[in-house]
Amino acid sequence: MTGSAAVLVAGVDGSVGALTAVRWAARVARQRGLGLRLVHALPELPPPYPRGDPTFDEVKAAVTGRGERMLAEARDAAAEAEPGTAVTTSLRSERPADALVSEARGAAMLVLGTPGLSRLGRVLLGSVSVALAAHAPCPVTLVRPHAGDDEPPTEGPVVLGVDGTPAGDEAIAAAFEEASWRGARLIAVHCRHEPFLSAVFEENRWTLDGQAAEERERELLAQRLAGWQEKHPDVVVDCVVPAGRPAEGLLDFADRAQLLVVGSRGRGGFRGLALGSTSQSLMSYALCPVLVARPRAK
């Protein structure tokens, strides 16, 4: 979390997942000397009701009161998790995505809760979470209750997915910074998945030297990380280049991690959402918090 940003922003919607994320954000804020701002967006109300129903103003007051109670509950959760954290609240009358984007401008990080994994291991992320991960003006971390525990893991390595794109540069920077803050080992993962080339080699009866390909990829990965290792000499880095699909390879490492860091290729506004399938899979299935690194808004 680089720059002069002084606060973390956490979305609040009254869910168990959101409260888990608030507690996680409070710990991170306290450890790094940052404030925590809790944000709840009021739902859009329909036009005034017909005679005989509660008046529009009464409904609006009830909705506002409910939002205030959610924020108060989240503030209490933050205070219980990390006493002494400087917490402020914001109740906004606009769409959740718009409210959180506005609040996240200049923030160190935007933290969102997600549902816990179901018995089938699947969770359907809401459109707001996906949109914010693709387009928020700061890094976005998605936090869910850890399997079998009340809170996400606090031990283990930081895992970094490296894919060779400009968005990956943001992820590398964020991963080194997170590993340094946490005193954690960093595992940099670049998955070798080239189904097209494999098919070409097979059709022409060529032999692909897997060991040589792995060594070459490992050298390229180490070169790409070298500058960041110089900036963070305290971080111990393991470079791994497994064969297979990126999402599957990263999830294997994420099962034993305290944080997974990936880049976002999202471009344009919310209506032009473009978040890669790998990032969405990781956000949906990873057991640890997932930080989606974003280029900072100018």
MIMIDO-674629 format. One record per residue (C-alpha): residue number from 1; x negated, y, z negated. Coordinates in steps of 0.25 Angstrom, whole numbers, plus 2048, in hexadecimal, padded with zeros to 3 digits. Example, Ala and Ser with C-alpha at 12.3 -4.5 7.8 and 13.67 -1.06 7.14 Angstrom:
! residues 2
{1, {7CF, 7EE, 7E1}}
{2, {7C9, 7FC, 7E3}}
! end
This chain:
! residues 298
{1, {800, 800, 800}}
{2, {7F7, 80B, 805}}
{3, {7F9, 81A, 805}}
{4, {7FF, 824, 7FB}}
{5, {80C, 81D, 7F9}}
{6, {810, 81D, 7EB}}
{7, {81D, 815, 7EA}}
{8, {822, 807, 7EE}}
{9, {831, 807, 7F3}}
{10, {83A, 7FB, 7F0}}
{11, {848, 7F9, 7F5}}
{12, {853, 7F5, 7EB}}
{13, {860, 7EE, 7EF}}
{14, {864, 7E7, 7E2}}
{15, {85F, 7D9, 7E7}}
{16, {856, 7D0, 7DF}}
{17, {84C, 7D1, 7EA}}
{18, {84B, 7E0, 7E9}}
{19, {849, 7E0, 7DA}}
{20, {83D, 7D6, 7DD}}
{21, {837, 7DF, 7E7}}
{22, {839, 7EB, 7DD}}
{23, {831, 7E4, 7D2}}
{24, {826, 7E0, 7DC}}
{25, {825, 7EE, 7E1}}
{26, {825, 7F4, 7D2}}
{27, {819, 7EB, 7CF}}
{28, {812, 7EF, 7DC}}
{29, {815, 7FE, 7D9}}
{30, {810, 7FD, 7CB}}
{31, {803, 7F6, 7CF}}
{32, {800, 800, 7D9}}
{33, {804, 80D, 7D2}}
{34, {810, 810, 7DB}}
{35, {81E, 814, 7D9}}
{36, {82A, 80B, 7DC}}
{37, {836, 811, 7E3}}
{38, {843, 808, 7E4}}
{39, {84D, 80B, 7EF}}
{40, {85B, 807, 7F1}}
{41, {863, 80B, 7FD}}
{42, {872, 80C, 7FB}}
{43, {87B, 805, 805}}
{44, {882, 80D, 810}}
{45, {890, 80F, 80C}}
{46, {89C, 80E, 815}}
{47, {8A6, 81A, 818}}
{48, {8AF, 81E, 80C}}
{49, {8B9, 813, 808}}
{50, {8C8, 814, 80B}}
{51, {8D2, 818, 800}}
{52, {8D3, 80E, 7F4}}
{53, {8C4, 80A, 7F5}}
{54, {8B9, 810, 7EC}}
{55, {8B5, 81E, 7F2}}
{56, {8A8, 81F, 7FA}}
{57, {8A2, 827, 7EF}}
{58, {8A5, 81C, 7E5}}
{59, {89F, 811, 7EE}}
{60, {893, 81A, 7F0}}
{61, {891, 81C, 7E1}}
{62, {892, 80E, 7DE}}
{63, {888, 80A, 7E9}}
{64, {87E, 815, 7E4}}
{65, {880, 810, 7D6}}
{66, {87D, 801, 7DA}}
{67, {870, 806, 7E1}}
{68, {86C, 80E, 7D5}}
{69, {86E, 801, 7CD}}
{70, {865, 7F9, 7D7}}
{71, {85A, 803, 7D6}}
{72, {85B, 803, 7C6}}
{73, {85A, 7F4, 7C6}}
{74, {84E, 7F5, 7D0}}
{75, {847, 800, 7C7}}
{76, {849, 7F7, 7BB}}
{77, {843, 7EB, 7C2}}
{78, {837, 7F3, 7C6}}
{79, {835, 7F8, 7B8}}
{80, {836, 7EA, 7B2}}
{81, {82C, 7E5, 7BC}}
{82, {822, 7F0, 7BB}}
{83, {824, 7FA, 7B0}}
{84, {81E, 807, 7B3}}
{85, {821, 807, 7C2}}
{86, {826, 815, 7C6}}
{87, {833, 812, 7CD}}
{88, {83C, 81B, 7D4}}
{89, {84A, 818, 7DB}}
{90, {850, 81C, 7E8}}
{91, {85F, 81A, 7EC}}
{92, {861, 81E, 7FB}}
{93, {86E, 81E, 803}}
{94, {869, 818, 810}}
{95, {866, 80B, 817}}
{96, {85C, 803, 80F}}
{97, {852, 802, 81A}}
{98, {852, 811, 81C}}
{99, {852, 814, 80D}}
{100, {846, 80B, 80B}}
{101, {83E, 810, 817}}
{102, {840, 81E, 812}}
{103, {83B, 81B, 804}}
{104, {830, 813, 809}}
{105, {829, 81E, 810}}
{106, {81C, 821, 809}}
{107, {81E, 815, 800}}
{108, {813, 80B, 7FD}}
{109, {81C, 7FF, 7FF}}
{110, {82B, 7FC, 801}}
{111, {82F, 7EF, 7F9}}
{112, {83C, 7E7, 7FD}}
{113, {842, 7DB, 7F6}}
{114, {847, 7CF, 7FE}}
{115, {84F, 7C3, 7FA}}
{116, {849, 7B7, 7F4}}
{117, {847, 7AB, 7FD}}
{118, {853, 7A2, 7FE}}
{119, {853, 793, 7FC}}
{120, {850, 792, 80B}}
{121, {844, 79B, 80A}}
{122, {84B, 7A6, 813}}
{123, {84E, 7B4, 810}}
{124, {855, 7BE, 81A}}
{125, {84F, 7CB, 819}}
{126, {858, 7D7, 81A}}
{127, {857, 7E1, 826}}
{128, {852, 7EC, 81D}}
{129, {846, 7E4, 818}}
{130, {842, 7E0, 826}}
{131, {844, 7EE, 82B}}
{132, {83C, 7F4, 820}}
{133, {831, 7EA, 821}}
{134, {82F, 7EE, 830}}
{135, {831, 7FD, 82F}}
{136, {82F, 803, 821}}
{137, {825, 80E, 81F}}
{138, {81C, 806, 815}}
{139, {819, 7F8, 812}}
{140, {825, 7EF, 80E}}
{141, {824, 7E4, 804}}
{142, {82F, 7DA, 803}}
{143, {831, 7D2, 7F6}}
{144, {839, 7C7, 7F2}}
{145, {83B, 7BE, 7E5}}
{146, {830, 7B4, 7E6}}
{147, {835, 7A5, 7E7}}
{148, {837, 7A0, 7DA}}
{149, {833, 7AD, 7D3}}
{150, {839, 7BA, 7CF}}
{151, {82E, 7C2, 7D5}}
{152, {825, 7C2, 7E1}}
{153, {817, 7BC, 7DF}}
{154, {80C, 7C5, 7D9}}
{155, {800, 7BB, 7DC}}
{156, {7FA, 7B6, 7E8}}
{157, {7F3, 7BC, 7F4}}
{158, {7F8, 7C7, 7FD}}
{159, {7FB, 7C1, 80B}}
{160, {7F9, 7C9, 818}}
{161, {7FE, 7C6, 825}}
{162, {7F5, 7CB, 830}}
{163, {7FA, 7CB, 83F}}
{164, {7F1, 7D5, 846}}
{165, {7FC, 7E0, 848}}
{166, {7FB, 7EE, 844}}
{167, {805, 7EB, 83A}}
{168, {7FC, 7E1, 834}}
{169, {7F2, 7EC, 831}}
{170, {7FC, 7F2, 827}}
{171, {7FE, 7E4, 821}}
{172, {7EF, 7E2, 81F}}
{173, {7ED, 7EF, 818}}
{174, {7F9, 7ED, 80F}}
{175, {7F4, 7DE, 80C}}
{176, {7E7, 7E3, 808}}
{177, {7EC, 7EE, 7FF}}
{178, {7F6, 7E4, 7F8}}
{179, {7EC, 7DA, 7F6}}
{180, {7E3, 7E4, 7F0}}
{181, {7ED, 7E9, 7E7}}
{182, {7F1, 7DB, 7E2}}
{183, {7E3, 7D6, 7E1}}
{184, {7E8, 7CB, 7EA}}
{185, {7E1, 7C2, 7F5}}
{186, {7E5, 7C6, 803}}
{187, {7E8, 7BB, 80D}}
{188, {7E8, 7C0, 81B}}
{189, {7F0, 7B7, 824}}
{190, {7F0, 7B7, 834}}
{191, {7F8, 7AC, 83A}}
{192, {7F3, 7A6, 847}}
{193, {800, 7A3, 84E}}
{194, {7FE, 7A3, 85D}}
{195, {809, 79A, 863}}
{196, {807, 79F, 871}}
{197, {7F8, 79D, 872}}
{198, {7FA, 78F, 86C}}
{199, {804, 78C, 877}}
{200, {7FA, 791, 882}}
{201, {7EF, 789, 87C}}
{202, {7F7, 77C, 87B}}
{203, {7FC, 77E, 88A}}
{204, {7EE, 77F, 88F}}
{205, {7E9, 774, 886}}
{206, {7DF, 77D, 87F}}
{207, {7DA, 77B, 871}}
{208, {7DC, 786, 867}}
{209, {7D1, 787, 85D}}
{210, {7D9, 78A, 851}}
{211, {7CD, 78B, 847}}
{212, {7C6, 795, 851}}
{213, {7D3, 79D, 852}}
{214, {7D5, 79E, 843}}
{215, {7C7, 7A2, 841}}
{216, {7C8, 7AD, 84B}}
{217, {7D5, 7B2, 845}}
{218, {7CF, 7B2, 837}}
{219, {7C4, 7BB, 83B}}
{220, {7CD, 7C5, 842}}
{221, {7D6, 7C5, 836}}
{222, {7CA, 7C7, 82D}}
{223, {7C5, 7D3, 836}}
{224, {7D2, 7D9, 835}}
{225, {7D2, 7D9, 826}}
{226, {7C4, 7DD, 824}}
{227, {7C6, 7EC, 823}}
{228, {7D1, 7EA, 819}}
{229, {7C8, 7E1, 810}}
{230, {7BE, 7EC, 810}}
{231, {7C9, 7F5, 80A}}
{232, {7CD, 7EB, 800}}
{233, {7C1, 7E3, 7FC}}
{234, {7C9, 7DE, 7F0}}
{235, {7D2, 7D6, 7F8}}
{236, {7CE, 7C8, 7FB}}
{237, {7D3, 7C4, 809}}
{238, {7D6, 7B6, 80F}}
{239, {7D8, 7B6, 81E}}
{240, {7E1, 7AA, 823}}
{241, {7E5, 7A7, 831}}
{242, {7EF, 79B, 831}}
{243, {7F5, 796, 83E}}
{244, {804, 798, 83F}}
{245, {810, 7A2, 83F}}
{246, {80C, 7AE, 837}}
{247, {819, 7AE, 82E}}
{248, {817, 79F, 82A}}
{249, {808, 7A1, 827}}
{250, {80A, 7AE, 81F}}
{251, {816, 7A8, 817}}
{252, {80C, 79C, 813}}
{253, {803, 7A6, 80C}}
{254, {80E, 7AF, 807}}
{255, {813, 7A4, 7FE}}
{256, {807, 7A6, 7F5}}
{257, {805, 7B5, 7F6}}
{258, {80A, 7C1, 7EE}}
{259, {80C, 7CA, 7FB}}
{260, {80C, 7C8, 80A}}
{261, {808, 7D3, 813}}
{262, {80C, 7D5, 822}}
{263, {80E, 7E0, 82C}}
{264, {81A, 7E5, 832}}
{265, {81C, 7E7, 841}}
{266, {829, 7EF, 840}}
{267, {82B, 7FB, 849}}
{268, {835, 805, 84B}}
{269, {842, 808, 842}}
{270, {84B, 7FE, 83B}}
{271, {853, 7FC, 848}}
{272, {846, 7F8, 84F}}
{273, {842, 7EE, 844}}
{274, {836, 7E5, 848}}
{275, {830, 7DD, 83D}}
{276, {828, 7D0, 841}}
{277, {82E, 7C2, 83F}}
{278, {822, 7BF, 837}}
{279, {824, 7CA, 82D}}
{280, {833, 7C7, 82C}}
{281, {830, 7B9, 829}}
{282, {826, 7BC, 81E}}
{283, {82F, 7C6, 818}}
{284, {83A, 7BC, 818}}
{285, {832, 7B0, 812}}
{286, {826, 7B4, 80B}}
{287, {827, 7B1, 7FC}}
{288, {81E, 7BD, 7F8}}
{289, {820, 7CC, 7FB}}
{290, {81E, 7D0, 809}}
{291, {817, 7DD, 80C}}
{292, {81A, 7E2, 81A}}
{293, {80F, 7ED, 81D}}
{294, {814, 7F9, 825}}
{295, {80D, 804, 82C}}
{296, {80F, 810, 823}}
{297, {819, 81B, 828}}
{298, {811, 827, 82D}}
! end
